[in-house]
Amino acid sequence: RNNKKTKIRLGEKLREELSHSTTTPESSTGINDKSPHPGHLKLFTPSEPLHPRRVSVMSTDFPRTIQSVQALLTGFFPDIDDFASTTNGEGDAPIISIDVRNTNSYLIPDPQPRQSPHQLVLEQKLSNRPHLLEREEQLKEVAKRITNQLEDYLGHGADGISFGIGEEKTTADDGKYSKEVEMTTTKPLAWAQLSEILTCLHSRNRLPPSLTSEDVQTVSNHVAWRWFENLRNPVLAKASMWKFADRILDSMERKVRVECERVKCNGDGSKVGQLIVRSNVGKEGLDVECEEEPLLCIYSAHDSTLIGMLCILQLEQPTEWPEYGSYLKIELIREEMDEDADAGTGEQTKVMNHWVRFSLNGEILRSTWLKDENGENAIMVPLEKLKEMIHLEHDMEEELESSGLGLKFRWNKGLIVE
């Protein structure tokens, strides 16, 4: 119940946030008062409210993520009945569909099974690096203590479950796992599993009396650190999150390919009236019917999804790992020439470029892979360059101590090969 209320409030907060235009710092693009500037779209205004038909929603196929985005939409559209069809004075409120088809396979970095068996091998190699093993050795007793305290809360077979980047057992591990269970009185649960259980119990005020908020934070911080350490590897980041990131960028490119200026088109995107279309490809000035392209795309997923997206997009790591209800906002911003600059030509406003900006819970995240004119990490990046970065090939070689032979992982065109 508390989680539902939190998501409704988040929807209300985002609704308010998207109803105001924002300014762009000069350092992000080198833009000044005499240069082209990015235009901002107000999605929620009394005169032109965002119609539910212009919203696209996807979610992983888990009850909690579906219920979360349903609550979010309630906050977005508290008066959804106002959008009901008025044909003959009657009509029903519009329905917003939530697409969950095959989303569990690519909206999270550690689906079961993985998108490629090579990903699991690479995860294990990265997780066995000395600095990770040293950190986990330091926290081993903490994991054992918390696992023991959760014993009465666990269902049958919980100790045989493993998930998370670098923590999932393979068939080759089964024998080793069984021997370890026999040799030790307590084998701690996987870190990702501990974090999931503790976070759920803590959010509902049901932690065992012997566990504290500090224990929850310790586990959460370690899991986030562990995932960041592994997913920062570009081969693993792209092996796990490329399909999702590419889908988002494809939707942005689809909006850019055909730039439309509404003339006599309903605000809800219904196909009434004509548009003047300016296209980056093909003929300009072509009249076509209005297309119901979404203005807002929502994806409901998991904290691991956020970590994976921050890594594949090469964004700054947030100062604190966010709690439930966190959101990564990716904005597509169109840079236009000032109207005065074109006043003498009689031409329509000229589109100069398209930029992408990122923020986590309202905090702007800079891109670590691109510098602005001041030599700082860029606040906004060109869509075209971002697409190029996502498609860059990556190689990773590791010398095997036992044989001296090289083990190579390569990410190329959406695939990881060994």
C-alpha positions as CSV (number, residue, x, y, z in Angstrom):
1,R,0.0,0.0,0.0
2,N,2.8,2.4,0.9
3,N,4.6,1.6,-2.3
4,K,1.4,2.4,-4.3
5,K,1.0,5.8,-2.5
6,T,4.7,6.6,-3.2
7,K,4.2,5.9,-7.0
8,I,1.1,8.0,-7.2
9,R,3.0,10.9,-5.5
10,L,5.8,10.3,-8.0
11,G,3.4,10.5,-10.9
12,E,2.1,13.8,-9.5
13,K,5.6,15.1,-9.1
14,L,6.6,14.2,-12.6
15,R,3.4,15.7,-13.9
16,E,4.3,19.0,-12.3
17,E,7.9,18.7,-13.5
18,L,6.9,18.2,-17.1
19,S,4.5,21.1,-17.0
20,H,7.3,23.6,-16.8
21,S,10.0,24.3,-19.3
22,T,13.6,24.1,-18.1
23,T,16.7,26.1,-18.9
24,T,19.8,24.6,-20.3
25,P,23.2,25.5,-18.8
26,E,25.5,27.2,-21.4
27,S,28.4,24.8,-20.5
28,S,26.4,21.8,-21.9
29,T,26.5,22.9,-25.5
30,G,28.3,26.2,-25.8
31,I,25.0,27.9,-26.6
32,N,24.7,31.6,-25.8
33,D,22.0,34.2,-26.3
34,K,22.9,34.8,-30.0
35,S,23.1,31.1,-30.9
36,P,20.4,28.5,-31.7
37,H,18.7,27.3,-28.6
38,P,16.9,24.1,-27.6
39,G,13.1,24.2,-27.6
40,H,11.2,22.7,-24.7
41,L,7.9,20.8,-24.8
42,K,5.5,21.3,-22.0
43,L,3.6,18.0,-21.8
44,F,1.0,19.1,-19.2
45,T,-0.6,22.4,-19.6
46,P,-4.2,23.6,-19.2
47,S,-4.4,24.6,-22.9
48,E,-2.7,21.5,-24.3
49,P,-2.8,18.6,-21.8
50,L,-0.9,15.4,-22.7
51,H,-3.5,12.9,-24.0
52,P,-3.2,9.4,-22.7
53,R,-3.0,8.2,-26.3
54,R,0.3,9.9,-26.6
55,V,1.9,7.8,-23.8
56,S,3.7,4.5,-24.4
57,V,4.2,2.2,-21.4
58,M,6.3,-1.0,-21.1
59,S,7.1,-3.0,-18.0
60,T,8.8,-6.2,-16.9
61,D,6.3,-8.9,-16.4
62,F,6.3,-8.9,-12.6
63,P,3.2,-7.9,-10.5
64,R,5.2,-5.3,-8.5
65,T,6.5,-3.4,-11.6
66,I,3.1,-3.5,-13.3
67,Q,1.3,-2.3,-10.2
68,S,4.0,0.4,-9.8
69,V,3.5,1.9,-13.2
70,Q,-0.3,1.7,-12.8
71,A,0.0,3.8,-9.7
72,L,2.4,6.2,-11.5
73,L,-0.2,6.6,-14.3
74,T,-2.8,7.4,-11.7
75,G,-0.7,10.3,-10.5
76,F,0.0,11.4,-14.1
77,F,-3.7,11.4,-15.1
78,P,-5.9,12.0,-12.0
79,D,-8.7,13.3,-14.2
80,I,-8.4,10.7,-17.0
81,D,-12.2,10.7,-17.4
82,D,-11.8,14.2,-18.8
83,F,-10.3,12.6,-21.9
84,A,-13.3,10.4,-22.6
85,S,-14.7,10.5,-26.1
86,T,-17.6,13.0,-26.4
87,T,-19.2,11.4,-29.4
88,N,-23.0,11.7,-29.0
89,G,-22.4,13.0,-25.5
90,E,-21.1,9.6,-24.3
91,G,-17.8,7.8,-24.1
92,D,-15.4,5.9,-21.9
93,A,-12.1,7.1,-20.6
94,P,-9.1,6.0,-22.7
95,I,-7.2,2.9,-21.9
96,I,-3.4,2.9,-21.5
97,S,-1.9,-0.4,-22.5
98,I,1.1,-1.8,-20.6
99,D,3.3,-3.8,-22.9
100,V,5.0,-6.8,-21.1
101,R,5.8,-8.9,-24.1
102,N,9.2,-10.5,-23.7
103,T,10.4,-7.6,-21.6
104,N,11.9,-9.8,-18.9
105,S,14.5,-10.9,-21.5
106,Y,16.1,-7.4,-22.0
107,L,14.7,-4.8,-19.6
108,I,17.0,-6.2,-16.9
109,P,20.7,-6.9,-17.1
110,D,20.5,-10.4,-15.6
111,P,17.6,-12.2,-17.2
112,Q,17.2,-16.0,-16.8
113,P,18.5,-17.3,-19.1
114,R,20.9,-14.6,-20.2
115,Q,20.7,-13.1,-23.7
116,S,23.9,-15.0,-24.5
117,P,25.7,-17.8,-22.6
118,H,28.9,-15.9,-23.1
119,Q,27.6,-13.1,-20.9
120,L,27.4,-15.5,-17.9
121,V,31.0,-16.6,-18.4
122,L,32.2,-12.9,-18.7
123,E,30.2,-12.1,-15.5
124,Q,32.1,-14.8,-13.6
125,K,35.4,-13.6,-14.9
126,L,34.8,-10.0,-13.9
127,S,33.4,-11.0,-10.4
128,N,36.6,-12.9,-9.6
129,R,38.9,-10.0,-9.9
130,P,41.1,-9.5,-6.8
131,H,39.6,-6.2,-5.6
132,L,36.0,-7.6,-5.7
133,L,37.0,-10.9,-3.9
134,E,38.9,-8.8,-1.2
135,R,35.8,-6.6,-0.6
136,E,33.5,-9.6,-0.3
137,E,35.9,-11.4,2.1
138,Q,35.7,-8.3,4.3
139,L,31.8,-8.5,4.3
140,K,31.5,-12.3,4.5
141,E,30.6,-12.4,8.2
142,V,28.0,-9.6,7.7
143,A,26.3,-11.7,4.9
144,K,26.3,-14.8,7.2
145,R,24.9,-12.9,10.1
146,I,22.1,-11.4,8.1
147,T,21.3,-14.7,6.4
148,N,20.9,-16.4,9.8
149,Q,18.6,-13.7,11.0
150,L,16.4,-14.1,8.0
151,E,16.0,-17.8,8.4
152,D,12.4,-17.7,9.7
153,Y,11.5,-15.4,6.8
154,L,12.7,-17.6,4.0
155,G,10.7,-20.2,2.1
156,H,11.8,-23.7,1.3
157,G,14.7,-23.8,-1.2
158,A,15.7,-20.2,-0.8
159,D,19.3,-21.1,-0.3
160,G,19.4,-22.8,-3.6
161,I,18.4,-19.7,-5.5
162,S,21.0,-17.3,-6.9
163,F,20.6,-14.4,-9.2
164,G,22.4,-11.1,-10.0
165,I,25.4,-10.1,-12.1
166,G,28.2,-12.5,-11.3
167,E,26.2,-14.4,-8.7
168,E,24.1,-16.9,-10.7
169,K,25.3,-20.5,-10.5
170,T,25.9,-22.4,-13.6
171,T,25.7,-26.2,-14.1
172,A,29.5,-26.3,-13.7
173,D,29.2,-24.8,-10.2
174,D,26.7,-27.4,-8.8
175,G,29.2,-29.8,-7.5
176,K,31.3,-27.1,-5.9
177,Y,28.2,-25.6,-4.3
178,S,27.2,-28.9,-2.7
179,K,30.6,-29.4,-1.2
180,E,30.6,-25.9,0.3
181,V,27.2,-26.5,1.9
182,E,28.5,-29.7,3.5
183,M,31.7,-28.0,4.8
184,T,30.1,-24.8,6.2
185,T,27.4,-24.4,8.8
186,T,26.1,-21.3,7.0
187,K,26.4,-20.3,3.4
188,P,25.2,-16.7,3.0
189,L,22.6,-15.9,0.4
190,A,23.7,-14.1,-2.8
191,W,24.2,-10.4,-2.3
192,A,21.5,-9.5,-4.8
193,Q,19.0,-11.8,-3.0
194,L,19.9,-10.4,0.4
195,S,19.3,-6.9,-0.9
196,E,16.0,-7.7,-2.5
197,I,14.7,-9.4,0.7
198,L,15.9,-6.7,3.1
199,T,14.6,-3.8,1.0
200,C,11.1,-5.4,0.8
201,L,11.0,-6.1,4.5
202,H,12.3,-2.6,5.4
203,S,9.8,-0.8,3.2
204,R,7.0,-2.6,5.0
205,N,8.5,-2.2,8.5
206,R,8.9,-6.0,8.9
207,L,12.6,-6.3,9.5
208,P,13.7,-8.8,12.2
209,P,14.3,-7.0,15.5
210,S,18.0,-7.9,15.3
211,L,18.5,-6.2,11.9
212,T,18.7,-2.4,11.4
213,S,18.4,0.2,8.7
214,E,22.2,0.3,8.7
215,D,22.3,-3.4,7.8
216,V,19.9,-2.7,4.9
217,Q,22.1,0.2,3.7
218,T,25.3,-1.8,4.0
219,V,23.9,-4.6,1.8
220,S,22.3,-2.2,-0.6
221,N,25.5,-0.1,-1.0
222,H,27.6,-3.2,-1.6
223,V,25.3,-4.6,-4.2
224,A,25.2,-1.3,-6.0
225,W,29.0,-1.1,-5.9
226,R,29.4,-4.7,-7.1
227,W,27.0,-4.1,-10.0
228,F,28.7,-0.9,-11.0
229,E,32.1,-2.5,-10.8
230,N,31.1,-5.2,-13.2
231,L,28.7,-3.4,-15.5
232,R,31.2,-0.5,-16.1
233,N,33.0,-3.0,-18.3
234,P,31.8,-1.9,-21.8
235,V,31.5,-5.5,-23.1
236,L,29.3,-6.6,-20.3
237,A,27.3,-3.4,-20.3
238,K,26.4,-3.8,-23.9
239,A,25.9,-7.5,-23.7
240,S,23.3,-7.0,-21.0
241,M,21.7,-3.6,-21.8
242,W,22.3,-2.8,-25.5
243,K,18.9,-4.1,-26.7
244,F,17.0,-1.9,-24.3
245,A,19.2,1.2,-24.9
246,D,19.0,0.7,-28.6
247,R,15.2,0.5,-28.4
248,I,15.1,3.9,-26.6
249,L,17.4,5.6,-29.1
250,D,15.4,4.1,-32.0
251,S,12.2,5.7,-30.7
252,M,14.1,9.0,-30.5
253,E,15.4,8.7,-34.0
254,R,11.9,7.9,-35.3
255,K,10.7,11.2,-33.9
256,V,13.7,13.1,-35.5
257,R,13.3,11.5,-39.0
258,V,10.0,13.3,-39.5
259,E,9.8,16.7,-37.9
260,C,6.1,17.9,-37.8
261,E,4.6,21.3,-37.2
262,R,0.9,21.0,-36.3
263,V,-1.5,23.1,-38.4
264,K,-5.0,21.7,-37.9
265,C,-4.4,18.7,-35.8
266,N,-6.2,17.6,-32.6
267,G,-4.0,17.8,-29.5
268,D,-4.7,14.1,-28.8
269,G,-2.9,13.1,-31.9
270,S,-6.0,11.8,-33.7
271,K,-5.8,11.8,-37.4
272,V,-7.7,15.0,-38.2
273,G,-6.3,17.8,-40.3
274,Q,-3.0,18.1,-42.1
275,L,0.6,18.6,-41.0
276,I,3.5,20.3,-42.7
277,V,6.3,17.8,-42.5
278,R,10.0,18.6,-42.5
279,S,12.0,15.5,-42.9
280,N,15.7,14.8,-42.6
281,V,15.3,12.4,-45.4
282,G,13.1,12.6,-48.4
283,K,10.9,15.6,-49.6
284,E,10.2,18.6,-47.4
285,G,6.9,20.4,-47.2
286,L,4.9,17.1,-47.7
287,D,1.4,17.2,-46.3
288,V,0.5,14.0,-44.4
289,E,-2.0,13.0,-41.7
290,C,-1.1,13.4,-38.1
291,E,0.7,10.4,-36.6
292,E,0.0,9.2,-33.1
293,E,3.6,9.0,-32.1
294,P,4.1,8.9,-28.3
295,L,5.4,12.1,-26.6
296,L,6.2,10.2,-23.4
297,C,7.6,6.7,-23.1
298,I,7.6,5.1,-19.7
299,Y,9.5,1.9,-18.7
300,S,8.8,0.2,-15.4
301,A,11.6,-2.0,-14.3
302,H,14.2,-2.5,-11.5
303,D,17.1,-1.0,-9.7
304,S,19.4,-3.2,-11.6
305,T,17.9,-1.8,-14.8
306,L,18.9,1.7,-13.6
307,I,22.4,0.6,-12.9
308,G,22.7,-1.1,-16.3
309,M,21.4,2.0,-18.1
310,L,23.8,4.3,-16.2
311,C,26.7,2.1,-17.3
312,I,25.8,1.5,-20.9
313,L,25.1,5.3,-21.4
314,Q,28.3,6.0,-19.5
315,L,26.8,8.5,-17.1
316,E,28.2,9.8,-13.8
317,Q,27.5,7.6,-10.9
318,P,24.9,9.2,-8.5
319,T,26.1,10.3,-5.0
320,E,23.6,8.0,-3.3
321,W,22.0,4.9,-4.6
322,P,18.2,5.7,-5.0
323,E,15.5,4.0,-3.1
324,Y,12.1,2.7,-4.3
325,G,10.3,5.1,-6.7
326,S,13.5,6.4,-8.4
327,Y,13.4,7.4,-12.0
328,L,15.9,8.0,-14.8
329,K,14.6,10.7,-17.2
330,I,16.0,10.8,-20.7
331,E,15.0,13.9,-22.6
332,L,15.1,14.5,-26.3
333,I,15.6,18.2,-26.9
334,R,15.3,19.9,-30.3
335,E,17.7,22.8,-30.9
336,E,16.1,25.6,-33.1
337,M,17.2,28.8,-34.6
338,D,15.8,31.9,-33.0
339,E,12.7,33.2,-34.8
340,D,14.3,36.6,-35.4
341,A,17.2,35.0,-37.3
342,D,14.7,33.7,-39.9
343,A,12.4,36.7,-40.0
344,G,13.7,38.0,-43.3
345,T,13.5,34.6,-45.1
346,G,9.9,33.7,-44.5
347,E,11.0,30.2,-43.8
348,Q,9.9,28.0,-40.9
349,T,12.0,27.7,-37.8
350,K,15.2,25.9,-38.6
351,V,16.1,22.8,-36.6
352,M,19.8,22.8,-35.9
353,N,20.4,19.7,-33.8
354,H,18.9,17.2,-31.4
355,W,20.3,16.7,-28.0
356,V,19.8,14.1,-25.2
357,R,19.9,15.0,-21.5
358,F,19.8,12.7,-18.5
359,S,18.8,13.1,-14.9
360,L,18.2,10.7,-11.9
361,N,15.5,11.8,-9.5
362,G,15.8,15.4,-10.8
363,E,19.6,15.4,-10.5
364,I,21.4,16.1,-13.8
365,L,23.9,13.3,-14.7
366,R,26.8,14.3,-17.0
367,S,28.1,12.0,-19.7
368,T,31.6,10.7,-18.9
369,W,32.4,9.8,-22.6
370,L,32.0,13.3,-24.1
371,K,33.5,16.7,-23.0
372,D,31.9,20.1,-23.5
373,E,33.8,23.2,-24.8
374,N,35.1,23.8,-21.2
375,G,36.6,20.3,-21.0
376,E,34.0,19.1,-18.5
377,N,31.7,16.1,-18.8
378,A,28.9,17.1,-21.1
379,I,25.4,17.8,-19.7
380,M,23.8,17.2,-23.1
381,V,25.1,15.0,-25.9
382,P,24.1,15.0,-29.6
383,L,21.7,12.2,-30.4
384,E,23.7,11.2,-33.4
385,K,26.9,10.8,-31.3
386,L,25.1,8.9,-28.6
387,K,23.9,6.4,-31.2
388,E,27.4,6.0,-32.5
389,M,28.7,5.4,-29.0
390,I,26.1,2.7,-28.3
391,H,27.1,0.9,-31.4
392,L,30.9,1.0,-30.9
393,E,32.6,-2.4,-30.9
394,H,34.5,-3.4,-27.8
395,D,37.2,-6.1,-27.1
396,M,38.4,-7.5,-23.8
397,E,41.3,-9.9,-23.5
398,E,42.3,-11.8,-20.4
399,E,45.4,-14.0,-19.9
400,L,44.6,-17.3,-18.3
401,E,47.1,-18.0,-15.5
402,S,46.9,-21.8,-15.9
403,S,47.7,-21.9,-19.6
404,G,49.0,-18.5,-20.6
405,L,46.4,-18.5,-23.4
406,G,44.3,-15.4,-24.1
407,L,40.6,-15.3,-23.5
408,K,38.9,-12.8,-25.7
409,F,35.4,-11.4,-25.4
410,R,34.1,-9.2,-28.2
411,W,30.9,-7.2,-28.4
412,N,29.9,-6.5,-32.0
413,K,26.6,-5.5,-33.6
414,G,24.4,-6.6,-30.7
415,L,26.2,-9.8,-29.9
416,I,28.9,-10.9,-27.5
417,V,31.2,-13.7,-28.6
418,E,34.1,-15.5,-26.9
